[in-house]
Amino acid sequence: MGTNNLFFPEYEFVIKLSFPSVFVRFKRTEGYYTNFNKFFNSVAEVQYLDGIKPSKIEEQQILNEIWDFLTLTKSPNKGNFLGNRNKPD
């Protein structure tokens, strides 16, 4: 989890360095009050740093882990990030 206040002051970042490496960038104000599907479909920018997009099952697991991390680090008791995640179709 990180920020770059000099060049991207309104964004936060999550970087997963283990394979497959993933970089997620999102606007702080838009990401705090959203659900799982909206976050990954229209708020967050997800980039696979190795240049290889994983299978759908693997990708869903990675996104679930990122979402769980965000909900834990962003004070779920204060209402940041909705705790329930929608199941994929």
BELGISUL-V112385 format. One record per pair of residues at least 12 apart in sequence whose C-alpha atoms are under 10 Angstrom apart, sorted by sequence separation. I is the first residue (numbers start at 1). J is the second residue. If there is no record, write none. Layout:
I_J ; I_J
//
This chain:
1_13 ; 2_14 ; 12_24 ; 13_25 ; 14_26 ; 30_42 ; 31_43 ; 71_83 ; 1_14 ; 2_15 ; 12_25 ; 13_26 ; 26_39 ; 30_43 ; 31_44 ; 68_81 ; 70_83 ; 71_84 ; 1_15 ; 11_25 ; 12_26 ; 13_27 ; 26_40 ; 29_43 ; 30_44 ; 67_81 ; 1_16 ; 11_26 ; 12_27 ; 13_28 ; 28_43 ; 67_82 ; 68_83 ; 10_26 ; 11_27 ; 12_28 ; 24_40 ; 26_42 ; 27_43 ; 28_44 ; 67_83 ; 68_84 ; 8_25 ; 10_27 ; 11_28 ; 12_29 ; 26_43 ; 27_44 ; 46_63 ; 68_85 ; 9_27 ; 10_28 ; 11_29 ; 25_43 ; 26_44 ; 27_45 ; 67_85 ; 8_27 ; 9_28 ; 10_29 ; 11_30 ; 12_31 ; 25_44 ; 26_45 ; 10_30 ; 11_31 ; 24_44 ; 25_45 ; 26_46 ; 23_44 ; 24_45 ; 25_46 ; 64_85 ; 1_23 ; 3_25 ; 23_45 ; 24_46 ; 25_47 ; 1_24 ; 2_25 ; 23_46 ; 24_47 ; 40_63 ; 1_25 ; 22_46 ; 23_47 ; 24_48 ; 3_28 ; 22_47 ; 23_48 ; 21_47 ; 22_48 ; 23_49 ; 21_48 ; 22_49 ; 36_63 ; 40_67 ; 60_87 ; 20_48 ; 21_49 ; 22_50 ; 36_64 ; 39_67 ; 60_88 ; 19_48 ; 20_49 ; 21_50 ; 22_51 ; 19_49 ; 20_50 ; 21_51 ; 13_44 ; 15_46 ; 19_50 ; 20_51 ; 21_52 ; 22_53 ; 36_67 ; 12_44 ; 13_45 ; 14_46 ; 15_47 ; 16_48 ; 17_49 ; 20_52 ; 21_53 ; 35_67 ; 36_68 ; 11_44 ; 15_48 ; 16_49 ; 17_50 ; 19_52 ; 20_53 ; 15_49 ; 20_54 ; 19_54 ; 20_58 ; 32_70 ; 20_59 ; 24_63 ; 31_70 ; 32_71 ; 22_62 ; 21_62 ; 22_63 ; 20_62 ; 24_66 ; 32_74 ; 39_81 ; 22_66 ; 32_76 ; 36_81 ; 16_62 ; 33_79 ; 34_80 ; 35_81 ; 36_82 ; 32_79 ; 33_80 ; 34_81 ; 35_82 ; 36_83 ; 38_85 ; 32_80 ; 33_81 ; 34_82 ; 35_83 ; 36_84 ; 37_85 ; 38_86 ; 16_65 ; 31_80 ; 32_81 ; 33_82 ; 34_83 ; 35_84 ; 36_85 ; 37_86 ; 16_66 ; 31_81 ; 32_82 ; 35_85 ; 36_86 ; 37_87 ; 15_66 ; 34_85 ; 35_86 ; 36_87 ; 37_88 ; 14_66 ; 36_88 ; 14_69 ; 14_70 ; 1_69 ; 1_70 ; 1_73
//
